[in-house]
Amino acid sequence: MAYNRRQHLADNIAALELILMRPEFCLTEQGRKVLNGYSGFGGLKCILNPAEKDTDIEK
């Protein structure tokens, strides 16, 4: 399977939402799967260096 930046970002956000946005957090099997999808934002250059122009997206 090819690396998909959009899916990587969605998985990370879902994991953070599970932990940070739910005060009644209780780890279930589904929650464990979501947390296993978290892999950090280091590989996503677009997070640290957002595009200023449409052509920057291709870099």
C-alpha positions as a printed Julia matrix, in Angstrom:
59×3 Matrix{Float64}:
   0.0    0.0    0.0
   1.3    3.44  -0.94
   1.91   6.16   1.63
  -1.14   8.4    1.84
  -0.55  11.75   3.57
  -4.25  12.47   3.9
  -4.93   9.11   5.61
  -1.85   9.52   7.83
  -3.12  12.9    8.97
  -6.67  11.61   9.51
  -5.41   8.67  11.6
  -3.3   10.95  13.79
  -6.13  13.4   14.33
  -8.54  10.6   15.22
  -6.11   9.27  17.83
  -5.58  12.71  19.37
  -9.33  13.36  19.45
  -9.89  10.06  21.22
  -7.46  11.01  23.98
  -7.9   14.78  24.27
 -11.54  15.44  23.45
 -13.24  12.73  25.49
 -13.05  13.18  29.24
 -14.82   9.85  29.78
 -12.06   8.05  27.86
 -12.03   4.32  28.4
  -9.85   2.15  26.19
 -11.91  -0.3   24.17
 -10.79  -2.6   21.38
 -11.95   0.01  18.84
 -10.08   2.73  20.75
  -6.95   0.59  20.76
  -7.14   0.32  16.96
  -7.51   4.09  16.64
  -4.52   4.71  18.91
  -2.45   2.17  16.99
  -3.04   4.34  13.9
  -1.12   7.23  15.47
   2.37   7.56  14.07
   3.3   11.17  14.69
   3.41  14.17  12.41
   7.14  14.13  11.62
   6.66  12.64   8.16
   4.1   15.26   7.23
   6.07  18.25   6.0
   2.79  20.06   5.36
   2.19  20.33   9.12
   5.5   22.03   9.88
   5.77  23.97   6.63
   2.29  24.77   5.25
   1.84  25.61   1.58
   1.62  29.28   0.75
   0.76  28.78  -2.94
  -1.02  25.99  -4.78
   2.24  25.05  -6.51
   3.9   24.4   -3.1
   1.71  21.32  -2.63
   3.62  19.49  -5.36
   6.97  19.89  -3.56
